[in-house]
Amino acid sequence: MAAWQDAPYFTDAERVALELVEAVLTPSPFGERVPDELFAKASAHYDDTALWTLTVTIGQICFFIPVALIAKPIPGKPIGKNYNK
């Protein structure tokens, strides 16, 4: 998804969602990752319920990234020492 900005396949709402994900995941030296302008742009595309759903989804992404980095799961392979037999 690194090239989402150049891909012509996303709607404006999808682009804002991707921009939000990128903003949350990119460290900022100024502390604020989601400026008011970006939140306003997202609010223009999503109602309150959809915006909260998107926020929780981004939160889940932020939870599972460290899990994947630490555990290094292999897709389709169950996790646990009993499965190596």
PASEDREN-809793 format. One record per atom (N, C-alpha, C): atom name; x, y, z. Coordinates in Angstrom, 1 decimal. Example, Ala and Ser with C-alpha at 12.3 -4.5 7.8 and 13.67 -1.06 7.14 Angstrom:
2
<site><atome>N</atome><xx>13.2</xx><yy>-5.7</yy><zz>7.8</zz></site>
<site><atome>CA</atome><xx>12.3</xx><yy>-4.5</yy><zz>7.8</zz></site>
<site><atome>C</atome><xx>13.2</xx><yy>-3.3</yy><zz>7.8</zz></site>
<site><atome>N</atome><xx>12.8</xx><yy>-2.2</yy><zz>7.1</zz></site>
<site><atome>CA</atome><xx>13.7</xx><yy>-1.1</yy><zz>7.1</zz></site>
<site><atome>C</atome><xx>12.9</xx><yy>0.0</yy><zz>7.9</zz></site>
// end
This chain:
85
<site><atome>N</atome><xx>0.8</xx><yy>-1.2</yy><zz>0.0</zz></site>
<site><atome>CA</atome><xx>0.0</xx><yy>0.0</yy><zz>0.0</zz></site>
<site><atome>C</atome><xx>0.9</xx><yy>1.3</yy><zz>0.0</zz></site>
<site><atome>N</atome><xx>2.2</xx><yy>1.1</yy><zz>-0.1</zz></site>
<site><atome>CA</atome><xx>3.0</xx><yy>2.2</yy><zz>-0.1</zz></site>
<site><atome>C</atome><xx>2.8</xx><yy>3.2</yy><zz>-1.2</zz></site>
<site><atome>N</atome><xx>2.2</xx><yy>2.8</yy><zz>-2.3</zz></site>
<site><atome>CA</atome><xx>2.0</xx><yy>3.7</yy><zz>-3.4</zz></site>
<site><atome>C</atome><xx>0.5</xx><yy>4.1</yy><zz>-3.6</zz></site>
<site><atome>N</atome><xx>-0.3</xx><yy>4.1</yy><zz>-2.5</zz></site>
<site><atome>CA</atome><xx>-1.7</xx><yy>4.4</yy><zz>-2.6</zz></site>
<site><atome>C</atome><xx>-1.9</xx><yy>5.8</yy><zz>-3.1</zz></site>
<site><atome>N</atome><xx>-1.0</xx><yy>6.7</yy><zz>-2.8</zz></site>
<site><atome>CA</atome><xx>-1.3</xx><yy>8.1</yy><zz>-3.3</zz></site>
<site><atome>C</atome><xx>-1.2</xx><yy>8.2</yy><zz>-4.8</zz></site>
<site><atome>N</atome><xx>-0.5</xx><yy>7.3</yy><zz>-5.5</zz></site>
<site><atome>CA</atome><xx>-0.3</xx><yy>7.3</yy><zz>-6.9</zz></site>
<site><atome>C</atome><xx>-1.3</xx><yy>6.4</yy><zz>-7.6</zz></site>
<site><atome>N</atome><xx>-1.9</xx><yy>5.5</yy><zz>-6.9</zz></site>
<site><atome>CA</atome><xx>-2.8</xx><yy>4.6</yy><zz>-7.5</zz></site>
<site><atome>C</atome><xx>-4.2</xx><yy>5.2</yy><zz>-7.8</zz></site>
<site><atome>N</atome><xx>-4.7</xx><yy>5.0</yy><zz>-9.0</zz></site>
<site><atome>CA</atome><xx>-6.0</xx><yy>5.6</yy><zz>-9.4</zz></site>
<site><atome>C</atome><xx>-7.2</xx><yy>4.9</yy><zz>-9.0</zz></site>
<site><atome>N</atome><xx>-7.1</xx><yy>3.8</yy><zz>-8.1</zz></site>
<site><atome>CA</atome><xx>-8.2</xx><yy>2.9</yy><zz>-7.8</zz></site>
<site><atome>C</atome><xx>-9.0</xx><yy>3.2</yy><zz>-6.6</zz></site>
<site><atome>N</atome><xx>-8.6</xx><yy>4.3</yy><zz>-5.9</zz></site>
<site><atome>CA</atome><xx>-9.3</xx><yy>4.6</yy><zz>-4.6</zz></site>
<site><atome>C</atome><xx>-10.2</xx><yy>5.7</yy><zz>-4.7</zz></site>
<site><atome>N</atome><xx>-11.3</xx><yy>5.6</yy><zz>-4.0</zz></site>
<site><atome>CA</atome><xx>-12.3</xx><yy>6.8</yy><zz>-3.9</zz></site>
<site><atome>C</atome><xx>-11.7</xx><yy>7.8</yy><zz>-3.0</zz></site>
<site><atome>N</atome><xx>-12.3</xx><yy>9.0</yy><zz>-3.0</zz></site>
<site><atome>CA</atome><xx>-11.8</xx><yy>10.1</yy><zz>-2.1</zz></site>
<site><atome>C</atome><xx>-11.9</xx><yy>9.6</yy><zz>-0.6</zz></site>
<site><atome>N</atome><xx>-13.0</xx><yy>9.0</yy><zz>-0.3</zz></site>
<site><atome>CA</atome><xx>-13.2</xx><yy>8.5</yy><zz>1.1</zz></site>
<site><atome>C</atome><xx>-12.1</xx><yy>7.5</yy><zz>1.5</zz></site>
<site><atome>N</atome><xx>-11.8</xx><yy>6.6</yy><zz>0.5</zz></site>
<site><atome>CA</atome><xx>-10.8</xx><yy>5.6</yy><zz>0.8</zz></site>
<site><atome>C</atome><xx>-9.4</xx><yy>6.2</yy><zz>0.9</zz></site>
<site><atome>N</atome><xx>-9.1</xx><yy>7.3</yy><zz>0.1</zz></site>
<site><atome>CA</atome><xx>-7.9</xx><yy>8.0</yy><zz>0.2</zz></site>
<site><atome>C</atome><xx>-7.7</xx><yy>8.7</yy><zz>1.6</zz></site>
<site><atome>N</atome><xx>-8.8</xx><yy>9.2</yy><zz>2.1</zz></site>
<site><atome>CA</atome><xx>-8.8</xx><yy>9.9</yy><zz>3.4</zz></site>
<site><atome>C</atome><xx>-8.5</xx><yy>8.8</yy><zz>4.5</zz></site>
<site><atome>N</atome><xx>-9.1</xx><yy>7.7</yy><zz>4.4</zz></site>
<site><atome>CA</atome><xx>-8.9</xx><yy>6.6</yy><zz>5.3</zz></site>
<site><atome>C</atome><xx>-7.4</xx><yy>6.2</yy><zz>5.3</zz></site>
<site><atome>N</atome><xx>-6.9</xx><yy>6.0</yy><zz>4.1</zz></site>
<site><atome>CA</atome><xx>-5.5</xx><yy>5.6</yy><zz>4.0</zz></site>
<site><atome>C</atome><xx>-4.5</xx><yy>6.7</yy><zz>4.6</zz></site>
<site><atome>N</atome><xx>-4.9</xx><yy>8.0</yy><zz>4.3</zz></site>
<site><atome>CA</atome><xx>-4.2</xx><yy>9.1</yy><zz>4.8</zz></site>
<site><atome>C</atome><xx>-4.2</xx><yy>9.1</yy><zz>6.4</zz></site>
<site><atome>N</atome><xx>-5.3</xx><yy>8.7</yy><zz>7.0</zz></site>
<site><atome>CA</atome><xx>-5.4</xx><yy>8.7</yy><zz>8.4</zz></site>
<site><atome>C</atome><xx>-4.5</xx><yy>7.6</yy><zz>9.0</zz></site>
<site><atome>N</atome><xx>-4.6</xx><yy>6.4</yy><zz>8.3</zz></site>
<site><atome>CA</atome><xx>-3.7</xx><yy>5.3</yy><zz>8.8</zz></site>
<site><atome>C</atome><xx>-2.3</xx><yy>5.7</yy><zz>8.7</zz></site>
<site><atome>N</atome><xx>-1.9</xx><yy>6.3</yy><zz>7.6</zz></site>
<site><atome>CA</atome><xx>-0.5</xx><yy>6.7</yy><zz>7.4</zz></site>
<site><atome>C</atome><xx>-0.1</xx><yy>7.7</yy><zz>8.5</zz></site>
<site><atome>N</atome><xx>-1.0</xx><yy>8.7</yy><zz>8.8</zz></site>
<site><atome>CA</atome><xx>-0.7</xx><yy>9.7</yy><zz>9.8</zz></site>
<site><atome>C</atome><xx>-0.5</xx><yy>9.1</yy><zz>11.2</zz></site>
<site><atome>N</atome><xx>-1.4</xx><yy>8.2</yy><zz>11.5</zz></site>
<site><atome>CA</atome><xx>-1.3</xx><yy>7.5</yy><zz>12.8</zz></site>
<site><atome>C</atome><xx>0.0</xx><yy>6.7</yy><zz>13.0</zz></site>
<site><atome>N</atome><xx>0.4</xx><yy>6.0</yy><zz>11.9</zz></site>
<site><atome>CA</atome><xx>1.6</xx><yy>5.1</yy><zz>12.0</zz></site>
<site><atome>C</atome><xx>2.9</xx><yy>5.8</yy><zz>11.7</zz></site>
<site><atome>N</atome><xx>2.9</xx><yy>7.1</yy><zz>11.3</zz></site>
<site><atome>CA</atome><xx>4.1</xx><yy>7.8</yy><zz>11.1</zz></site>
<site><atome>C</atome><xx>4.5</xx><yy>8.7</yy><zz>12.2</zz></site>
<site><atome>N</atome><xx>5.6</xx><yy>8.4</yy><zz>12.9</zz></site>
<site><atome>CA</atome><xx>6.0</xx><yy>9.3</yy><zz>14.0</zz></site>
<site><atome>C</atome><xx>6.1</xx><yy>10.7</yy><zz>13.6</zz></site>
<site><atome>N</atome><xx>5.7</xx><yy>11.6</yy><zz>14.5</zz></site>
<site><atome>CA</atome><xx>5.8</xx><yy>13.1</yy><zz>14.2</zz></site>
<site><atome>C</atome><xx>6.7</xx><yy>13.7</yy><zz>15.3</zz></site>
<site><atome>N</atome><xx>7.7</xx><yy>14.5</yy><zz>14.9</zz></site>
<site><atome>CA</atome><xx>8.5</xx><yy>15.2</yy><zz>15.9</zz></site>
<site><atome>C</atome><xx>7.7</xx><yy>16.2</yy><zz>16.7</zz></site>
<site><atome>N</atome><xx>6.6</xx><yy>16.6</yy><zz>16.2</zz></site>
<site><atome>CA</atome><xx>5.8</xx><yy>17.6</yy><zz>16.8</zz></site>
<site><atome>C</atome><xx>4.7</xx><yy>17.0</yy><zz>17.8</zz></site>
<site><atome>N</atome><xx>4.6</xx><yy>15.7</yy><zz>17.8</zz></site>
<site><atome>CA</atome><xx>3.7</xx><yy>15.0</yy><zz>18.7</zz></site>
<site><atome>C</atome><xx>2.3</xx><yy>14.8</yy><zz>18.1</zz></site>
<site><atome>N</atome><xx>1.7</xx><yy>15.7</yy><zz>17.4</zz></site>
<site><atome>CA</atome><xx>0.4</xx><yy>15.5</yy><zz>16.8</zz></site>
<site><atome>C</atome><xx>0.5</xx><yy>14.8</yy><zz>15.5</zz></site>
<site><atome>N</atome><xx>-0.1</xx><yy>13.7</yy><zz>15.4</zz></site>
<site><atome>CA</atome><xx>-0.1</xx><yy>12.9</yy><zz>14.2</zz></site>
<site><atome>C</atome><xx>-1.3</xx><yy>13.2</yy><zz>13.2</zz></site>
<site><atome>N</atome><xx>-2.4</xx><yy>13.5</yy><zz>13.8</zz></site>
<site><atome>CA</atome><xx>-3.6</xx><yy>13.8</yy><zz>13.0</zz></site>
<site><atome>C</atome><xx>-4.0</xx><yy>15.2</yy><zz>13.2</zz></site>
<site><atome>N</atome><xx>-3.6</xx><yy>16.1</yy><zz>12.3</zz></site>
<site><atome>CA</atome><xx>-3.9</xx><yy>17.5</yy><zz>12.4</zz></site>
<site><atome>C</atome><xx>-5.4</xx><yy>17.7</yy><zz>12.2</zz></site>
<site><atome>N</atome><xx>-5.9</xx><yy>18.8</yy><zz>12.7</zz></site>
<site><atome>CA</atome><xx>-7.3</xx><yy>19.2</yy><zz>12.6</zz></site>
<site><atome>C</atome><xx>-7.8</xx><yy>19.1</yy><zz>11.2</zz></site>
<site><atome>N</atome><xx>-7.0</xx><yy>19.5</yy><zz>10.2</zz></site>
<site><atome>CA</atome><xx>-7.3</xx><yy>19.6</yy><zz>8.8</zz></site>
<site><atome>C</atome><xx>-7.6</xx><yy>18.2</yy><zz>8.3</zz></site>
<site><atome>N</atome><xx>-6.8</xx><yy>17.2</yy><zz>8.7</zz></site>
<site><atome>CA</atome><xx>-7.1</xx><yy>15.8</yy><zz>8.3</zz></site>
<site><atome>C</atome><xx>-8.3</xx><yy>15.3</yy><zz>8.9</zz></site>
<site><atome>N</atome><xx>-8.6</xx><yy>15.6</yy><zz>10.2</zz></site>
<site><atome>CA</atome><xx>-9.8</xx><yy>15.1</yy><zz>10.8</zz></site>
<site><atome>C</atome><xx>-11.0</xx><yy>15.7</yy><zz>10.2</zz></site>
<site><atome>N</atome><xx>-10.9</xx><yy>17.0</yy><zz>9.8</zz></site>
<site><atome>CA</atome><xx>-12.0</xx><yy>17.7</yy><zz>9.1</zz></site>
<site><atome>C</atome><xx>-12.3</xx><yy>17.0</yy><zz>7.7</zz></site>
<site><atome>N</atome><xx>-11.2</xx><yy>16.7</yy><zz>7.1</zz></site>
<site><atome>CA</atome><xx>-11.3</xx><yy>16.0</yy><zz>5.8</zz></site>
<site><atome>C</atome><xx>-12.0</xx><yy>14.6</yy><zz>5.9</zz></site>
<site><atome>N</atome><xx>-11.6</xx><yy>13.9</yy><zz>6.9</zz></site>
<site><atome>CA</atome><xx>-12.3</xx><yy>12.6</yy><zz>7.2</zz></site>
<site><atome>C</atome><xx>-13.7</xx><yy>12.8</yy><zz>7.6</zz></site>
<site><atome>N</atome><xx>-14.0</xx><yy>13.8</yy><zz>8.4</zz></site>
<site><atome>CA</atome><xx>-15.4</xx><yy>14.0</yy><zz>8.8</zz></site>
<site><atome>C</atome><xx>-16.3</xx><yy>14.4</yy><zz>7.6</zz></site>
<site><atome>N</atome><xx>-15.7</xx><yy>14.9</yy><zz>6.6</zz></site>
<site><atome>CA</atome><xx>-16.5</xx><yy>15.3</yy><zz>5.4</zz></site>
<site><atome>C</atome><xx>-16.9</xx><yy>14.0</yy><zz>4.6</zz></site>
<site><atome>N</atome><xx>-16.2</xx><yy>12.9</yy><zz>4.8</zz></site>
<site><atome>CA</atome><xx>-16.5</xx><yy>11.7</yy><zz>4.1</zz></site>
<site><atome>C</atome><xx>-17.2</xx><yy>10.7</yy><zz>4.9</zz></site>
<site><atome>N</atome><xx>-17.1</xx><yy>10.8</yy><zz>6.2</zz></site>
<site><atome>CA</atome><xx>-17.7</xx><yy>9.7</yy><zz>7.1</zz></site>
<site><atome>C</atome><xx>-18.5</xx><yy>10.4</yy><zz>8.2</zz></site>
<site><atome>N</atome><xx>-19.7</xx><yy>9.8</yy><zz>8.5</zz></site>
<site><atome>CA</atome><xx>-20.5</xx><yy>10.2</yy><zz>9.6</zz></site>
<site><atome>C</atome><xx>-19.8</xx><yy>9.8</yy><zz>10.9</zz></site>
<site><atome>N</atome><xx>-20.4</xx><yy>10.2</yy><zz>12.0</zz></site>
<site><atome>CA</atome><xx>-19.8</xx><yy>9.9</yy><zz>13.3</zz></site>
<site><atome>C</atome><xx>-19.6</xx><yy>8.4</yy><zz>13.6</zz></site>
<site><atome>N</atome><xx>-20.6</xx><yy>7.6</yy><zz>13.2</zz></site>
<site><atome>CA</atome><xx>-20.4</xx><yy>6.1</yy><zz>13.4</zz></site>
<site><atome>C</atome><xx>-19.3</xx><yy>5.5</yy><zz>12.5</zz></site>
<site><atome>N</atome><xx>-19.3</xx><yy>5.9</yy><zz>11.3</zz></site>
<site><atome>CA</atome><xx>-18.3</xx><yy>5.4</yy><zz>10.4</zz></site>
<site><atome>C</atome><xx>-16.9</xx><yy>5.9</yy><zz>10.8</zz></site>
<site><atome>N</atome><xx>-16.8</xx><yy>7.1</yy><zz>11.2</zz></site>
<site><atome>CA</atome><xx>-15.5</xx><yy>7.6</yy><zz>11.6</zz></site>
<site><atome>C</atome><xx>-15.0</xx><yy>6.9</yy><zz>12.9</zz></site>
<site><atome>N</atome><xx>-15.9</xx><yy>6.6</yy><zz>13.8</zz></site>
<site><atome>CA</atome><xx>-15.4</xx><yy>5.8</yy><zz>15.0</zz></site>
<site><atome>C</atome><xx>-15.1</xx><yy>4.4</yy><zz>14.6</zz></site>
<site><atome>N</atome><xx>-15.8</xx><yy>3.8</yy><zz>13.7</zz></site>
<site><atome>CA</atome><xx>-15.5</xx><yy>2.5</yy><zz>13.2</zz></site>
<site><atome>C</atome><xx>-14.1</xx><yy>2.5</yy><zz>12.5</zz></site>
<site><atome>N</atome><xx>-13.8</xx><yy>3.5</yy><zz>11.7</zz></site>
<site><atome>CA</atome><xx>-12.5</xx><yy>3.6</yy><zz>11.1</zz></site>
<site><atome>C</atome><xx>-11.4</xx><yy>3.8</yy><zz>12.2</zz></site>
<site><atome>N</atome><xx>-11.7</xx><yy>4.6</yy><zz>13.2</zz></site>
<site><atome>CA</atome><xx>-10.8</xx><yy>4.9</yy><zz>14.3</zz></site>
<site><atome>C</atome><xx>-10.4</xx><yy>3.6</yy><zz>15.0</zz></site>
<site><atome>N</atome><xx>-11.4</xx><yy>2.8</yy><zz>15.3</zz></site>
<site><atome>CA</atome><xx>-11.2</xx><yy>1.5</yy><zz>16.0</zz></site>
<site><atome>C</atome><xx>-10.4</xx><yy>0.5</yy><zz>15.2</zz></site>
<site><atome>N</atome><xx>-10.8</xx><yy>0.5</yy><zz>13.9</zz></site>
<site><atome>CA</atome><xx>-10.0</xx><yy>-0.3</yy><zz>12.9</zz></site>
<site><atome>C</atome><xx>-8.6</xx><yy>0.1</yy><zz>12.9</zz></site>
<site><atome>N</atome><xx>-8.3</xx><yy>1.3</yy><zz>12.8</zz></site>
<site><atome>CA</atome><xx>-6.9</xx><yy>1.8</yy><zz>12.8</zz></site>
<site><atome>C</atome><xx>-6.2</xx><yy>1.4</yy><zz>14.1</zz></site>
<site><atome>N</atome><xx>-7.0</xx><yy>1.5</yy><zz>15.2</zz></site>
<site><atome>CA</atome><xx>-6.4</xx><yy>1.1</yy><zz>16.5</zz></site>
<site><atome>C</atome><xx>-6.1</xx><yy>-0.4</yy><zz>16.5</zz></site>
<site><atome>N</atome><xx>-6.9</xx><yy>-1.2</yy><zz>15.9</zz></site>
<site><atome>CA</atome><xx>-6.6</xx><yy>-2.7</yy><zz>15.8</zz></site>
<site><atome>C</atome><xx>-5.3</xx><yy>-2.9</yy><zz>15.0</zz></site>
<site><atome>N</atome><xx>-5.2</xx><yy>-2.1</yy><zz>13.9</zz></site>
<site><atome>CA</atome><xx>-4.0</xx><yy>-2.3</yy><zz>13.1</zz></site>
<site><atome>C</atome><xx>-2.8</xx><yy>-1.9</yy><zz>13.9</zz></site>
<site><atome>N</atome><xx>-2.9</xx><yy>-0.9</yy><zz>14.7</zz></site>
<site><atome>CA</atome><xx>-1.8</xx><yy>-0.5</yy><zz>15.6</zz></site>
<site><atome>C</atome><xx>-1.5</xx><yy>-1.5</yy><zz>16.7</zz></site>
<site><atome>N</atome><xx>-2.5</xx><yy>-2.3</yy><zz>17.1</zz></site>
<site><atome>CA</atome><xx>-2.3</xx><yy>-3.3</yy><zz>18.0</zz></site>
<site><atome>C</atome><xx>-1.5</xx><yy>-4.5</yy><zz>17.4</zz></site>
<site><atome>N</atome><xx>-2.0</xx><yy>-4.9</yy><zz>16.2</zz></site>
<site><atome>CA</atome><xx>-1.5</xx><yy>-6.1</yy><zz>15.6</zz></site>
<site><atome>C</atome><xx>-0.1</xx><yy>-6.0</yy><zz>14.9</zz></site>
<site><atome>N</atome><xx>0.3</xx><yy>-4.8</yy><zz>14.6</zz></site>
<site><atome>CA</atome><xx>1.6</xx><yy>-4.6</yy><zz>14.0</zz></site>
<site><atome>C</atome><xx>2.7</xx><yy>-5.1</yy><zz>15.0</zz></site>
<site><atome>N</atome><xx>2.8</xx><yy>-4.6</yy><zz>16.3</zz></site>
<site><atome>CA</atome><xx>3.8</xx><yy>-5.2</yy><zz>17.2</zz></site>
<site><atome>C</atome><xx>3.7</xx><yy>-6.7</yy><zz>17.4</zz></site>
<site><atome>N</atome><xx>2.5</xx><yy>-7.2</yy><zz>17.4</zz></site>
<site><atome>CA</atome><xx>2.3</xx><yy>-8.6</yy><zz>17.6</zz></site>
<site><atome>C</atome><xx>3.0</xx><yy>-9.4</yy><zz>16.4</zz></site>
<site><atome>N</atome><xx>2.7</xx><yy>-8.9</yy><zz>15.2</zz></site>
<site><atome>CA</atome><xx>3.3</xx><yy>-9.5</yy><zz>14.0</zz></site>
<site><atome>C</atome><xx>4.9</xx><yy>-9.3</yy><zz>14.0</zz></site>
<site><atome>N</atome><xx>5.3</xx><yy>-8.2</yy><zz>14.4</zz></site>
<site><atome>CA</atome><xx>6.8</xx><yy>-7.9</yy><zz>14.4</zz></site>
<site><atome>C</atome><xx>7.5</xx><yy>-8.8</yy><zz>15.4</zz></site>
<site><atome>N</atome><xx>6.8</xx><yy>-9.1</yy><zz>16.6</zz></site>
<site><atome>CA</atome><xx>7.5</xx><yy>-9.9</yy><zz>17.6</zz></site>
<site><atome>C</atome><xx>7.3</xx><yy>-11.4</yy><zz>17.3</zz></site>
<site><atome>N</atome><xx>6.1</xx><yy>-11.8</yy><zz>17.0</zz></site>
<site><atome>CA</atome><xx>5.8</xx><yy>-13.3</yy><zz>16.8</zz></site>
<site><atome>C</atome><xx>6.2</xx><yy>-13.8</yy><zz>15.5</zz></site>
<site><atome>N</atome><xx>6.2</xx><yy>-12.9</yy><zz>14.5</zz></site>
<site><atome>CA</atome><xx>6.6</xx><yy>-13.3</yy><zz>13.1</zz></site>
<site><atome>C</atome><xx>5.7</xx><yy>-14.5</yy><zz>12.6</zz></site>
<site><atome>N</atome><xx>4.4</xx><yy>-14.4</yy><zz>12.7</zz></site>
<site><atome>CA</atome><xx>3.6</xx><yy>-15.6</yy><zz>12.3</zz></site>
<site><atome>C</atome><xx>3.7</xx><yy>-15.8</yy><zz>10.8</zz></site>
<site><atome>N</atome><xx>3.5</xx><yy>-17.1</yy><zz>10.5</zz></site>
<site><atome>CA</atome><xx>3.5</xx><yy>-17.5</yy><zz>9.1</zz></site>
<site><atome>C</atome><xx>2.0</xx><yy>-17.7</yy><zz>8.7</zz></site>
<site><atome>N</atome><xx>1.5</xx><yy>-17.0</yy><zz>7.7</zz></site>
<site><atome>CA</atome><xx>0.1</xx><yy>-17.2</yy><zz>7.3</zz></site>
<site><atome>C</atome><xx>-0.2</xx><yy>-18.7</yy><zz>7.0</zz></site>
<site><atome>N</atome><xx>-1.3</xx><yy>-19.1</yy><zz>7.6</zz></site>
<site><atome>CA</atome><xx>-1.8</xx><yy>-20.5</yy><zz>7.5</zz></site>
<site><atome>C</atome><xx>-1.2</xx><yy>-21.5</yy><zz>8.4</zz></site>
<site><atome>N</atome><xx>-0.1</xx><yy>-21.1</yy><zz>9.2</zz></site>
<site><atome>CA</atome><xx>0.5</xx><yy>-22.0</yy><zz>10.1</zz></site>
<site><atome>C</atome><xx>0.0</xx><yy>-21.7</yy><zz>11.5</zz></site>
<site><atome>N</atome><xx>-0.5</xx><yy>-22.6</yy><zz>12.2</zz></site>
<site><atome>CA</atome><xx>-1.0</xx><yy>-22.3</yy><zz>13.6</zz></site>
<site><atome>C</atome><xx>0.2</xx><yy>-21.9</yy><zz>14.5</zz></site>
<site><atome>N</atome><xx>0.0</xx><yy>-21.1</yy><zz>15.5</zz></site>
<site><atome>CA</atome><xx>1.1</xx><yy>-20.6</yy><zz>16.4</zz></site>
<site><atome>C</atome><xx>1.1</xx><yy>-21.5</yy><zz>17.6</zz></site>
<site><atome>N</atome><xx>2.2</xx><yy>-22.0</yy><zz>18.0</zz></site>
<site><atome>CA</atome><xx>2.3</xx><yy>-22.7</yy><zz>19.3</zz></site>
<site><atome>C</atome><xx>3.3</xx><yy>-23.9</yy><zz>19.1</zz></site>
<site><atome>N</atome><xx>4.0</xx><yy>-24.2</yy><zz>20.2</zz></site>
<site><atome>CA</atome><xx>5.0</xx><yy>-25.3</yy><zz>20.1</zz></site>
<site><atome>C</atome><xx>4.4</xx><yy>-26.7</yy><zz>19.8</zz></site>
<site><atome>N</atome><xx>3.1</xx><yy>-26.9</yy><zz>20.2</zz></site>
<site><atome>CA</atome><xx>2.5</xx><yy>-28.2</yy><zz>19.9</zz></site>
<site><atome>C</atome><xx>2.3</xx><yy>-28.4</yy><zz>18.4</zz></site>
<site><atome>N</atome><xx>2.3</xx><yy>-27.4</yy><zz>17.6</zz></site>
<site><atome>CA</atome><xx>2.0</xx><yy>-27.5</yy><zz>16.2</zz></site>
<site><atome>C</atome><xx>3.2</xx><yy>-27.9</yy><zz>15.4</zz></site>
<site><atome>N</atome><xx>4.4</xx><yy>-27.9</yy><zz>16.0</zz></site>
<site><atome>CA</atome><xx>5.6</xx><yy>-28.2</yy><zz>15.2</zz></site>
<site><atome>C</atome><xx>5.8</xx><yy>-29.7</yy><zz>15.0</zz></site>
<site><atome>N</atome><xx>5.0</xx><yy>-30.5</yy><zz>15.6</zz></site>
<site><atome>CA</atome><xx>5.1</xx><yy>-32.0</yy><zz>15.5</zz></site>
<site><atome>C</atome><xx>4.6</xx><yy>-32.4</yy><zz>14.1</zz></site>
// end
